[in-house]
Amino acid sequence: MSQKQAYEKKLRAQLDEWNSEIDRLKAKADSAEADAQLEYYKHIEELRTRQEAARTKLEELENASEDAWEDLKAGVESAWDDLGQAIRSAATRFK
Protein backbone atom coordinates (compact mmCIF):
# COMPACT_ATOMS: atom_id res chain seq x y z
CA MET A 1 0.00 0.00 0.00
CA SER A 2 1.41 3.37 -1.01
CA GLN A 3 1.64 6.30 1.36
CA LYS A 4 -1.17 7.98 -0.59
CA GLN A 5 -3.44 4.94 -0.25
CA ALA A 6 -2.74 4.66 3.47
CA TYR A 7 -3.53 8.35 3.93
CA GLU A 8 -6.79 8.00 1.96
CA LYS A 9 -7.78 4.98 4.04
CA LYS A 10 -7.14 6.91 7.26
CA LEU A 11 -9.20 9.87 6.04
CA ARG A 12 -12.08 7.68 4.88
CA ALA A 13 -12.18 5.95 8.29
CA GLN A 14 -12.24 9.33 10.04
CA LEU A 15 -15.02 10.55 7.75
CA ASP A 16 -17.05 7.40 8.53
CA GLU A 17 -16.52 7.97 12.26
CA TRP A 18 -17.67 11.58 11.96
CA ASN A 19 -20.71 10.50 9.99
CA SER A 20 -21.68 8.23 12.89
CA GLU A 21 -21.14 11.10 15.34
CA ILE A 22 -23.35 13.41 13.29
CA ASP A 23 -26.03 10.69 13.22
CA ARG A 24 -25.83 10.45 17.04
CA LEU A 25 -26.20 14.23 17.32
CA LYS A 26 -29.22 14.11 15.02
CA ALA A 27 -30.79 11.44 17.24
CA LYS A 28 -30.30 13.75 20.22
CA ALA A 29 -31.85 16.61 18.27
CA ASP A 30 -34.83 14.45 17.33
CA SER A 31 -35.57 13.86 21.01
CA ALA A 32 -34.99 17.46 22.15
CA GLU A 33 -37.69 20.01 22.91
CA ALA A 34 -39.09 21.92 19.94
CA ASP A 35 -37.18 25.15 20.64
CA ALA A 36 -33.87 23.33 20.98
CA GLN A 37 -34.58 21.16 17.94
CA LEU A 38 -34.47 24.11 15.56
CA GLU A 39 -31.05 25.16 16.80
CA TYR A 40 -29.76 21.58 16.77
CA TYR A 41 -30.99 20.98 13.22
CA LYS A 42 -29.28 24.18 12.10
CA HIS A 43 -25.99 22.91 13.54
CA ILE A 44 -26.47 19.47 11.98
CA GLU A 45 -27.10 21.03 8.58
CA GLU A 46 -23.86 23.01 8.97
CA LEU A 47 -22.01 19.82 9.90
CA ARG A 48 -23.39 18.01 6.85
CA THR A 49 -22.24 20.89 4.63
CA ARG A 50 -18.74 20.73 6.09
CA GLN A 51 -18.79 16.95 5.82
CA GLU A 52 -19.63 17.20 2.13
CA ALA A 53 -16.77 19.68 1.63
CA ALA A 54 -14.39 17.24 3.32
CA ARG A 55 -15.71 14.37 1.20
CA THR A 56 -15.13 16.45 -1.95
CA LYS A 57 -11.55 17.17 -0.88
CA LEU A 58 -11.00 13.45 -0.28
CA GLU A 59 -12.32 12.63 -3.75
CA GLU A 60 -9.95 15.21 -5.26
CA LEU A 61 -7.10 13.56 -3.38
CA GLU A 62 -8.14 10.09 -4.52
CA ASN A 63 -8.23 11.26 -8.15
CA ALA A 64 -4.82 12.93 -7.93
CA SER A 65 -1.76 11.22 -9.27
CA GLU A 66 0.87 9.78 -6.96
CA ASP A 67 3.03 12.82 -7.72
CA ALA A 68 0.34 15.49 -7.22
CA TRP A 69 -1.45 14.29 -4.10
CA GLU A 70 1.03 15.93 -1.73
CA ASP A 71 0.01 19.30 -3.20
CA LEU A 72 -3.62 18.65 -2.23
CA LYS A 73 -2.81 17.45 1.26
CA ALA A 74 -2.90 20.91 2.90
CA GLY A 75 -6.41 21.62 1.58
CA VAL A 76 -7.62 18.23 2.74
CA GLU A 77 -6.16 18.70 6.20
CA SER A 78 -7.76 22.15 6.46
CA ALA A 79 -11.19 20.69 5.61
CA TRP A 80 -10.60 17.87 8.11
CA ASP A 81 -9.61 20.28 10.88
CA ASP A 82 -12.65 22.44 10.14
CA LEU A 83 -15.07 19.52 10.27
CA GLY A 84 -13.47 17.99 13.37
CA GLN A 85 -13.65 21.28 15.25
CA ALA A 86 -17.27 21.80 14.23
CA ILE A 87 -18.26 18.32 15.39
CA ARG A 88 -16.51 18.76 18.75
CA SER A 89 -18.22 22.12 19.19
CA ALA A 90 -21.64 20.72 18.32
CA ALA A 91 -21.16 17.73 20.64
CA THR A 92 -20.41 20.14 23.49
CA ARG A 93 -23.53 22.21 22.72
CA PHE A 94 -25.77 19.17 22.53
CA LYS A 95 -24.89 17.96 26.02
Jmol script that loads the backbone (N, CA, C; Angstrom):
load data "model"
ATOM      1  N   MET A   1       0.849  -1.176   0.000  1.00  0.00           N
ATOM      2  CA  MET A   1       0.000   0.000   0.000  1.00  0.00           C
ATOM      3  C   MET A   1       0.895   1.241   0.000  1.00  0.00           C
ATOM      4  N   SER A   2       0.611   2.145  -0.918  1.00  0.00           N
ATOM      5  CA  SER A   2       1.409   3.366  -1.009  1.00  0.00           C
ATOM      6  C   SER A   2       1.060   4.314   0.140  1.00  0.00           C
ATOM      7  N   GLN A   3       1.891   5.299   0.326  1.00  0.00           N
ATOM      8  CA  GLN A   3       1.640   6.296   1.362  1.00  0.00           C
ATOM      9  C   GLN A   3       0.328   7.031   1.070  1.00  0.00           C
ATOM     10  N   LYS A   4       0.072   7.314  -0.185  1.00  0.00           N
ATOM     11  CA  LYS A   4      -1.173   7.983  -0.588  1.00  0.00           C
ATOM     12  C   LYS A   4      -2.380   7.120  -0.227  1.00  0.00           C
ATOM     13  N   GLN A   5      -2.320   5.837  -0.556  1.00  0.00           N
ATOM     14  CA  GLN A   5      -3.442   4.935  -0.253  1.00  0.00           C
ATOM     15  C   GLN A   5      -3.673   4.823   1.248  1.00  0.00           C
ATOM     16  N   ALA A   6      -2.603   4.746   2.013  1.00  0.00           N
ATOM     17  CA  ALA A   6      -2.736   4.664   3.470  1.00  0.00           C
ATOM     18  C   ALA A   6      -3.379   5.938   4.022  1.00  0.00           C
ATOM     19  N   TYR A   7      -2.972   7.072   3.498  1.00  0.00           N
ATOM     20  CA  TYR A   7      -3.528   8.353   3.926  1.00  0.00           C
ATOM     21  C   TYR A   7      -5.017   8.434   3.580  1.00  0.00           C
ATOM     22  N   GLU A   8      -5.381   8.013   2.374  1.00  0.00           N
ATOM     23  CA  GLU A   8      -6.786   8.004   1.956  1.00  0.00           C
ATOM     24  C   GLU A   8      -7.616   7.091   2.858  1.00  0.00           C
ATOM     25  N   LYS A   9      -7.075   5.928   3.179  1.00  0.00           N
ATOM     26  CA  LYS A   9      -7.784   4.980   4.037  1.00  0.00           C
ATOM     27  C   LYS A   9      -8.029   5.581   5.426  1.00  0.00           C
ATOM     28  N   LYS A  10      -7.014   6.252   5.954  1.00  0.00           N
ATOM     29  CA  LYS A  10      -7.142   6.907   7.265  1.00  0.00           C
ATOM     30  C   LYS A  10      -8.217   7.986   7.226  1.00  0.00           C
ATOM     31  N   LEU A  11      -8.212   8.798   6.168  1.00  0.00           N
ATOM     32  CA  LEU A  11      -9.197   9.871   6.042  1.00  0.00           C
ATOM     33  C   LEU A  11     -10.606   9.317   5.885  1.00  0.00           C
ATOM     34  N   ARG A  12     -10.748   8.271   5.077  1.00  0.00           N
ATOM     35  CA  ARG A  12     -12.076   7.682   4.880  1.00  0.00           C
ATOM     36  C   ARG A  12     -12.615   7.115   6.196  1.00  0.00           C
ATOM     37  N   ALA A  13     -11.759   6.482   6.987  1.00  0.00           N
ATOM     38  CA  ALA A  13     -12.182   5.946   8.288  1.00  0.00           C
ATOM     39  C   ALA A  13     -12.619   7.082   9.216  1.00  0.00           C
ATOM     40  N   GLN A  14     -11.882   8.181   9.217  1.00  0.00           N
ATOM     41  CA  GLN A  14     -12.242   9.332  10.045  1.00  0.00           C
ATOM     42  C   GLN A  14     -13.570   9.925   9.584  1.00  0.00           C
ATOM     43  N   LEU A  15     -13.772  10.018   8.285  1.00  0.00           N
ATOM     44  CA  LEU A  15     -15.025  10.547   7.748  1.00  0.00           C
ATOM     45  C   LEU A  15     -16.200   9.658   8.147  1.00  0.00           C
ATOM     46  N   ASP A  16     -16.003   8.345   8.099  1.00  0.00           N
ATOM     47  CA  ASP A  16     -17.054   7.404   8.532  1.00  0.00           C
ATOM     48  C   ASP A  16     -17.363   7.578  10.012  1.00  0.00           C
ATOM     49  N   GLU A  17     -16.327   7.769  10.818  1.00  0.00           N
ATOM     50  CA  GLU A  17     -16.518   7.973  12.259  1.00  0.00           C
ATOM     51  C   GLU A  17     -17.303   9.257  12.514  1.00  0.00           C
ATOM     52  N   TRP A  18     -16.950  10.309  11.794  1.00  0.00           N
ATOM     53  CA  TRP A  18     -17.666  11.578  11.962  1.00  0.00           C
ATOM     54  C   TRP A  18     -19.105  11.476  11.492  1.00  0.00           C
ATOM     55  N   ASN A  19     -19.349  10.695  10.455  1.00  0.00           N
ATOM     56  CA  ASN A  19     -20.713  10.496   9.988  1.00  0.00           C
ATOM     57  C   ASN A  19     -21.551   9.850  11.093  1.00  0.00           C
ATOM     58  N   SER A  20     -20.983   8.874  11.776  1.00  0.00           N
ATOM     59  CA  SER A  20     -21.681   8.233  12.892  1.00  0.00           C
ATOM     60  C   SER A  20     -21.942   9.226  14.014  1.00  0.00           C
ATOM     61  N   GLU A  21     -20.972  10.091  14.293  1.00  0.00           N
ATOM     62  CA  GLU A  21     -21.136  11.102  15.344  1.00  0.00           C
ATOM     63  C   GLU A  21     -22.247  12.082  14.972  1.00  0.00           C
ATOM     64  N   ILE A  22     -22.293  12.508  13.727  1.00  0.00           N
ATOM     65  CA  ILE A  22     -23.354  13.412  13.293  1.00  0.00           C
ATOM     66  C   ILE A  22     -24.714  12.724  13.410  1.00  0.00           C
ATOM     67  N   ASP A  23     -24.774  11.455  13.070  1.00  0.00           N
ATOM     68  CA  ASP A  23     -26.026  10.692  13.222  1.00  0.00           C
ATOM     69  C   ASP A  23     -26.453  10.634  14.687  1.00  0.00           C
ATOM     70  N   ARG A  24     -25.496  10.463  15.604  1.00  0.00           N
ATOM     71  CA  ARG A  24     -25.826  10.453  17.040  1.00  0.00           C
ATOM     72  C   ARG A  24     -26.351  11.823  17.482  1.00  0.00           C
ATOM     73  N   LEU A  25     -25.734  12.882  16.981  1.00  0.00           N
ATOM     74  CA  LEU A  25     -26.197  14.230  17.316  1.00  0.00           C
ATOM     75  C   LEU A  25     -27.604  14.466  16.775  1.00  0.00           C
ATOM     76  N   LYS A  26     -27.878  13.959  15.583  1.00  0.00           N
ATOM     77  CA  LYS A  26     -29.219  14.105  15.017  1.00  0.00           C
ATOM     78  C   LYS A  26     -30.240  13.358  15.871  1.00  0.00           C
ATOM     79  N   ALA A  27     -29.883  12.194  16.370  1.00  0.00           N
ATOM     80  CA  ALA A  27     -30.788  11.438  17.238  1.00  0.00           C
ATOM     81  C   ALA A  27     -31.086  12.233  18.512  1.00  0.00           C
ATOM     82  N   LYS A  28     -30.074  12.900  19.052  1.00  0.00           N
ATOM     83  CA  LYS A  28     -30.299  13.753  20.224  1.00  0.00           C
ATOM     84  C   LYS A  28     -31.222  14.911  19.871  1.00  0.00           C
ATOM     85  N   ALA A  29     -31.011  15.493  18.714  1.00  0.00           N
ATOM     86  CA  ALA A  29     -31.846  16.615  18.275  1.00  0.00           C
ATOM     87  C   ALA A  29     -33.290  16.166  18.096  1.00  0.00           C
ATOM     88  N   ASP A  30     -33.479  14.973  17.555  1.00  0.00           N
ATOM     89  CA  ASP A  30     -34.830  14.451  17.334  1.00  0.00           C
ATOM     90  C   ASP A  30     -35.602  14.309  18.641  1.00  0.00           C
ATOM     91  N   SER A  31     -34.892  14.061  19.725  1.00  0.00           N
ATOM     92  CA  SER A  31     -35.572  13.857  21.010  1.00  0.00           C
ATOM     93  C   SER A  31     -35.574  15.116  21.884  1.00  0.00           C
ATOM     94  N   ALA A  32     -35.041  16.207  21.376  1.00  0.00           N
ATOM     95  CA  ALA A  32     -34.992  17.459  22.147  1.00  0.00           C
ATOM     96  C   ALA A  32     -36.338  18.179  22.076  1.00  0.00           C
ATOM     97  N   GLU A  33     -36.485  19.176  22.938  1.00  0.00           N
ATOM     98  CA  GLU A  33     -37.693  20.005  22.914  1.00  0.00           C
ATOM     99  C   GLU A  33     -37.722  20.819  21.622  1.00  0.00           C
ATOM    100  N   ALA A  34     -38.898  21.255  21.236  1.00  0.00           N
ATOM    101  CA  ALA A  34     -39.092  21.919  19.945  1.00  0.00           C
ATOM    102  C   ALA A  34     -38.170  23.119  19.752  1.00  0.00           C
ATOM    103  N   ASP A  35     -38.031  23.960  20.762  1.00  0.00           N
ATOM    104  CA  ASP A  35     -37.181  25.149  20.636  1.00  0.00           C
ATOM    105  C   ASP A  35     -35.728  24.756  20.381  1.00  0.00           C
ATOM    106  N   ALA A  36     -35.251  23.784  21.119  1.00  0.00           N
ATOM    107  CA  ALA A  36     -33.868  23.334  20.977  1.00  0.00           C
ATOM    108  C   ALA A  36     -33.666  22.607  19.653  1.00  0.00           C
ATOM    109  N   GLN A  37     -34.698  21.912  19.193  1.00  0.00           N
ATOM    110  CA  GLN A  37     -34.577  21.156  17.945  1.00  0.00           C
ATOM    111  C   GLN A  37     -34.174  22.051  16.776  1.00  0.00           C
ATOM    112  N   LEU A  38     -34.780  23.216  16.681  1.00  0.00           N
ATOM    113  CA  LEU A  38     -34.472  24.114  15.564  1.00  0.00           C
ATOM    114  C   LEU A  38     -32.998  24.486  15.542  1.00  0.00           C
ATOM    115  N   GLU A  39     -32.464  24.807  16.706  1.00  0.00           N
ATOM    116  CA  GLU A  39     -31.046  25.159  16.795  1.00  0.00           C
ATOM    117  C   GLU A  39     -30.173  23.951  16.473  1.00  0.00           C
ATOM    118  N   TYR A  40     -30.539  22.783  17.018  1.00  0.00           N
ATOM    119  CA  TYR A  40     -29.758  21.577  16.769  1.00  0.00           C
ATOM    120  C   TYR A  40     -29.755  21.225  15.287  1.00  0.00           C
ATOM    121  N   TYR A  41     -30.914  21.308  14.642  1.00  0.00           N
ATOM    122  CA  TYR A  41     -30.989  20.982  13.222  1.00  0.00           C
ATOM    123  C   TYR A  41     -30.155  21.942  12.384  1.00  0.00           C
ATOM    124  N   LYS A  42     -30.106  23.193  12.796  1.00  0.00           N
ATOM    125  CA  LYS A  42     -29.276  24.181  12.100  1.00  0.00           C
ATOM    126  C   LYS A  42     -27.806  23.764  12.178  1.00  0.00           C
ATOM    127  N   HIS A  43     -27.367  23.352  13.361  1.00  0.00           N
ATOM    128  CA  HIS A  43     -25.986  22.909  13.538  1.00  0.00           C
ATOM    129  C   HIS A  43     -25.704  21.632  12.747  1.00  0.00           C
ATOM    130  N   ILE A  44     -26.651  20.732  12.721  1.00  0.00           N
ATOM    131  CA  ILE A  44     -26.475  19.474  11.984  1.00  0.00           C
ATOM    132  C   ILE A  44     -26.359  19.754  10.491  1.00  0.00           C
ATOM    133  N   GLU A  45     -27.177  20.673   9.998  1.00  0.00           N
ATOM    134  CA  GLU A  45     -27.095  21.032   8.578  1.00  0.00           C
ATOM    135  C   GLU A  45     -25.721  21.620   8.248  1.00  0.00           C
ATOM    136  N   GLU A  46     -25.197  22.439   9.144  1.00  0.00           N
ATOM    137  CA  GLU A  46     -23.860  23.013   8.965  1.00  0.00           C
ATOM    138  C   GLU A  46     -22.804  21.903   8.959  1.00  0.00           C
ATOM    139  N   LEU A  47     -22.957  20.939   9.862  1.00  0.00           N
ATOM    140  CA  LEU A  47     -22.012  19.817   9.904  1.00  0.00           C
ATOM    141  C   LEU A  47     -22.066  19.009   8.611  1.00  0.00           C
ATOM    142  N   ARG A  48     -23.255  18.771   8.101  1.00  0.00           N
ATOM    143  CA  ARG A  48     -23.393  18.006   6.849  1.00  0.00           C
ATOM    144  C   ARG A  48     -22.748  18.758   5.685  1.00  0.00           C
ATOM    145  N   THR A  49     -22.875  20.083   5.680  1.00  0.00           N
ATOM    146  CA  THR A  49     -22.244  20.888   4.627  1.00  0.00           C
ATOM    147  C   THR A  49     -20.726  20.764   4.703  1.00  0.00           C
ATOM    148  N   ARG A  50     -20.190  20.858   5.914  1.00  0.00           N
ATOM    149  CA  ARG A  50     -18.738  20.726   6.094  1.00  0.00           C
ATOM    150  C   ARG A  50     -18.278  19.311   5.778  1.00  0.00           C
ATOM    151  N   GLN A  51     -19.117  18.337   6.113  1.00  0.00           N
ATOM    152  CA  GLN A  51     -18.790  16.947   5.817  1.00  0.00           C
ATOM    153  C   GLN A  51     -18.717  16.738   4.303  1.00  0.00           C
ATOM    154  N   GLU A  52     -19.639  17.326   3.590  1.00  0.00           N
ATOM    155  CA  GLU A  52     -19.634  17.197   2.132  1.00  0.00           C
ATOM    156  C   GLU A  52     -18.396  17.870   1.534  1.00  0.00           C
ATOM    157  N   ALA A  53     -17.990  19.005   2.091  1.00  0.00           N
ATOM    158  CA  ALA A  53     -16.771  19.679   1.626  1.00  0.00           C
ATOM    159  C   ALA A  53     -15.553  18.787   1.863  1.00  0.00           C
ATOM    160  N   ALA A  54     -15.503  18.139   3.012  1.00  0.00           N
ATOM    161  CA  ALA A  54     -14.395  17.236   3.320  1.00  0.00           C
ATOM    162  C   ALA A  54     -14.407  16.036   2.378  1.00  0.00           C
ATOM    163  N   ARG A  55     -15.589  15.514   2.104  1.00  0.00           N
ATOM    164  CA  ARG A  55     -15.711  14.368   1.197  1.00  0.00           C
ATOM    165  C   ARG A  55     -15.235  14.757  -0.213  1.00  0.00           C
ATOM    166  N   THR A  56     -15.569  15.966  -0.642  1.00  0.00           N
ATOM    167  CA  THR A  56     -15.132  16.450  -1.953  1.00  0.00           C
ATOM    168  C   THR A  56     -13.612  16.548  -2.011  1.00  0.00           C
ATOM    169  N   LYS A  57     -13.009  17.067  -0.939  1.00  0.00           N
ATOM    170  CA  LYS A  57     -11.549  17.166  -0.884  1.00  0.00           C
ATOM    171  C   LYS A  57     -10.916  15.775  -0.945  1.00  0.00           C
ATOM    172  N   LEU A  58     -11.517  14.814  -0.252  1.00  0.00           N
ATOM    173  CA  LEU A  58     -10.997  13.452  -0.284  1.00  0.00           C
ATOM    174  C   LEU A  58     -11.079  12.872  -1.694  1.00  0.00           C
ATOM    175  N   GLU A  59     -12.178  13.125  -2.386  1.00  0.00           N
ATOM    176  CA  GLU A  59     -12.321  12.633  -3.751  1.00  0.00           C
ATOM    177  C   GLU A  59     -11.274  13.268  -4.671  1.00  0.00           C
ATOM    178  N   GLU A  60     -10.994  14.561  -4.471  1.00  0.00           N
ATOM    179  CA  GLU A  60      -9.948  15.213  -5.257  1.00  0.00           C
ATOM    180  C   GLU A  60      -8.603  14.536  -5.004  1.00  0.00           C
ATOM    181  N   LEU A  61      -8.355  14.226  -3.745  1.00  0.00           N
ATOM    182  CA  LEU A  61      -7.105  13.561  -3.382  1.00  0.00           C
ATOM    183  C   LEU A  61      -7.024  12.176  -4.017  1.00  0.00           C
ATOM    184  N   GLU A  62      -8.120  11.437  -3.956  1.00  0.00           N
ATOM    185  CA  GLU A  62      -8.142  10.088  -4.524  1.00  0.00           C
ATOM    186  C   GLU A  62      -7.912  10.105  -6.034  1.00  0.00           C
ATOM    187  N   ASN A  63      -8.374  11.153  -6.700  1.00  0.00           N
ATOM    188  CA  ASN A  63      -8.226  11.256  -8.153  1.00  0.00           C
ATOM    189  C   ASN A  63      -6.884  11.842  -8.579  1.00  0.00           C
ATOM    190  N   ALA A  64      -6.125  12.334  -7.616  1.00  0.00           N
ATOM    191  CA  ALA A  64      -4.822  12.931  -7.929  1.00  0.00           C
ATOM    192  C   ALA A  64      -3.795  11.832  -8.192  1.00  0.00           C
ATOM    193  N   SER A  65      -2.830  12.173  -8.988  1.00  0.00           N
ATOM    194  CA  SER A  65      -1.759  11.216  -9.268  1.00  0.00           C
ATOM    195  C   SER A  65      -0.873  11.054  -8.039  1.00  0.00           C
ATOM    196  N   GLU A  66      -0.062  10.027  -8.069  1.00  0.00           N
ATOM    197  CA  GLU A  66       0.868   9.780  -6.965  1.00  0.00           C
ATOM    198  C   GLU A  66       1.796  10.972  -6.752  1.00  0.00           C
ATOM    199  N   ASP A  67       2.126  11.672  -7.821  1.00  0.00           N
ATOM    200  CA  ASP A  67       3.032  12.816  -7.723  1.00  0.00           C
ATOM    201  C   ASP A  67       2.331  14.076  -7.213  1.00  0.00           C
ATOM    202  N   ALA A  68       1.040  14.234  -7.520  1.00  0.00           N
ATOM    203  CA  ALA A  68       0.342  15.487  -7.216  1.00  0.00           C
ATOM    204  C   ALA A  68      -0.401  15.481  -5.883  1.00  0.00           C
ATOM    205  N   TRP A  69      -0.606  14.339  -5.284  1.00  0.00           N
ATOM    206  CA  TRP A  69      -1.454  14.287  -4.102  1.00  0.00           C
ATOM    207  C   TRP A  69      -0.892  15.083  -2.940  1.00  0.00           C
ATOM    208  N   GLU A  70       0.413  15.158  -2.814  1.00  0.00           N
ATOM    209  CA  GLU A  70       1.028  15.935  -1.727  1.00  0.00           C
ATOM    210  C   GLU A  70       0.610  17.403  -1.801  1.00  0.00           C
ATOM    211  N   ASP A  71       0.420  17.910  -3.026  1.00  0.00           N
ATOM    212  CA  ASP A  71       0.005  19.299  -3.203  1.00  0.00           C
ATOM    213  C   ASP A  71      -1.402  19.543  -2.668  1.00  0.00           C
ATOM    214  N   LEU A  72      -2.233  18.531  -2.694  1.00  0.00           N
ATOM    215  CA  LEU A  72      -3.618  18.651  -2.227  1.00  0.00           C
ATOM    216  C   LEU A  72      -3.761  18.414  -0.724  1.00  0.00           C
ATOM    217  N   LYS A  73      -2.745  17.868  -0.137  1.00  0.00           N
ATOM    218  CA  LYS A  73      -2.806  17.446   1.263  1.00  0.00           C
ATOM    219  C   LYS A  73      -3.164  18.602   2.213  1.00  0.00           C
ATOM    220  N   ALA A  74      -2.625  19.784   2.006  1.00  0.00           N
ATOM    221  CA  ALA A  74      -2.899  20.915   2.897  1.00  0.00           C
ATOM    222  C   ALA A  74      -4.374  21.292   2.867  1.00  0.00           C
ATOM    223  N   GLY A  75      -4.981  21.307   1.689  1.00  0.00           N
ATOM    224  CA  GLY A  75      -6.410  21.618   1.584  1.00  0.00           C
ATOM    225  C   GLY A  75      -7.269  20.571   2.254  1.00  0.00           C
ATOM    226  N   VAL A  76      -6.882  19.330   2.103  1.00  0.00           N
ATOM    227  CA  VAL A  76      -7.618  18.231   2.737  1.00  0.00           C
ATOM    228  C   VAL A  76      -7.529  18.358   4.259  1.00  0.00           C
ATOM    229  N   GLU A  77      -6.338  18.597   4.755  1.00  0.00           N
ATOM    230  CA  GLU A  77      -6.162  18.705   6.199  1.00  0.00           C
ATOM    231  C   GLU A  77      -6.909  19.902   6.766  1.00  0.00           C
ATOM    232  N   SER A  78      -6.998  20.981   6.019  1.00  0.00           N
ATOM    233  CA  SER A  78      -7.758  22.148   6.460  1.00  0.00           C
ATOM    234  C   SER A  78      -9.246  21.802   6.574  1.00  0.00           C
ATOM    235  N   ALA A  79      -9.780  21.108   5.581  1.00  0.00           N
ATOM    236  CA  ALA A  79     -11.187  20.693   5.608  1.00  0.00           C
ATOM    237  C   ALA A  79     -11.433  19.728   6.767  1.00  0.00           C
ATOM    238  N   TRP A  80     -10.478  18.835   7.019  1.00  0.00           N
ATOM    239  CA  TRP A  80     -10.602  17.865   8.110  1.00  0.00           C
ATOM    240  C   TRP A  80     -10.596  18.575   9.462  1.00  0.00           C
ATOM    241  N   ASP A  81      -9.687  19.526   9.624  1.00  0.00           N
ATOM    242  CA  ASP A  81      -9.615  20.279  10.881  1.00  0.00           C
ATOM    243  C   ASP A  81     -10.904  21.053  11.116  1.00  0.00           C
ATOM    244  N   ASP A  82     -11.424  21.663  10.057  1.00  0.00           N
ATOM    245  CA  ASP A  82     -12.648  22.439  10.144  1.00  0.00           C
ATOM    246  C   ASP A  82     -13.825  21.561  10.573  1.00  0.00           C
ATOM    247  N   LEU A  83     -13.968  20.424   9.933  1.00  0.00           N
ATOM    248  CA  LEU A  83     -15.067  19.515  10.271  1.00  0.00           C
ATOM    249  C   LEU A  83     -14.902  18.949  11.678  1.00  0.00           C
ATOM    250  N   GLY A  84     -13.705  18.537  12.031  1.00  0.00           N
ATOM    251  CA  GLY A  84     -13.467  17.986  13.372  1.00  0.00           C
ATOM    252  C   GLY A  84     -13.790  18.984  14.459  1.00  0.00           C
ATOM    253  N   GLN A  85     -13.364  20.224  14.277  1.00  0.00           N
ATOM    254  CA  GLN A  85     -13.645  21.284  15.249  1.00  0.00           C
ATOM    255  C   GLN A  85     -15.150  21.531  15.359  1.00  0.00           C
ATOM    256  N   ALA A  86     -15.831  21.568  14.231  1.00  0.00           N
ATOM    257  CA  ALA A  86     -17.272  21.805  14.227  1.00  0.00           C
ATOM    258  C   ALA A  86     -18.025  20.680  14.934  1.00  0.00           C
ATOM    259  N   ILE A  87     -17.600  19.452  14.735  1.00  0.00           N
ATOM    260  CA  ILE A  87     -18.259  18.317  15.390  1.00  0.00           C
ATOM    261  C   ILE A  87     -18.021  18.360  16.893  1.00  0.00           C
ATOM    262  N   ARG A  88     -16.795  18.657  17.302  1.00  0.00           N
ATOM    263  CA  ARG A  88     -16.514  18.759  18.747  1.00  0.00           C
ATOM    264  C   ARG A  88     -17.330  19.882  19.375  1.00  0.00           C
ATOM    265  N   SER A  89     -17.442  20.991  18.689  1.00  0.00           N
ATOM    266  CA  SER A  89     -18.221  22.116  19.193  1.00  0.00           C
ATOM    267  C   SER A  89     -19.698  21.765  19.312  1.00  0.00           C
ATOM    268  N   ALA A  90     -20.242  21.114  18.297  1.00  0.00           N
ATOM    269  CA  ALA A  90     -21.643  20.716  18.324  1.00  0.00           C
ATOM    270  C   ALA A  90     -21.903  19.697  19.426  1.00  0.00           C
ATOM    271  N   ALA A  91     -21.002  18.742  19.592  1.00  0.00           N
ATOM    272  CA  ALA A  91     -21.165  17.732  20.636  1.00  0.00           C
ATOM    273  C   ALA A  91     -21.212  18.384  22.013  1.00  0.00           C
ATOM    274  N   THR A  92     -20.412  19.421  22.213  1.00  0.00           N
ATOM    275  CA  THR A  92     -20.409  20.138  23.487  1.00  0.00           C
ATOM    276  C   THR A  92     -21.735  20.873  23.682  1.00  0.00           C
ATOM    277  N   ARG A  93     -22.254  21.488  22.638  1.00  0.00           N
ATOM    278  CA  ARG A  93     -23.529  22.211  22.719  1.00  0.00           C
ATOM    279  C   ARG A  93     -24.697  21.283  22.975  1.00  0.00           C
ATOM    280  N   PHE A  94     -24.643  20.102  22.441  1.00  0.00           N
ATOM    281  CA  PHE A  94     -25.771  19.170  22.531  1.00  0.00           C
ATOM    282  C   PHE A  94     -25.867  18.468  23.876  1.00  0.00           C
ATOM    283  N   LYS A  95     -24.869  18.646  24.720  1.00  0.00           N
ATOM    284  CA  LYS A  95     -24.893  17.957  26.024  1.00  0.00           C
ATOM    285  C   LYS A  95     -25.881  18.565  26.969  1.00  0.00           C
TER     286      LYS A  95
END
end "model"
wireframe off; spacefill off
backbone 0.3
color backbone group
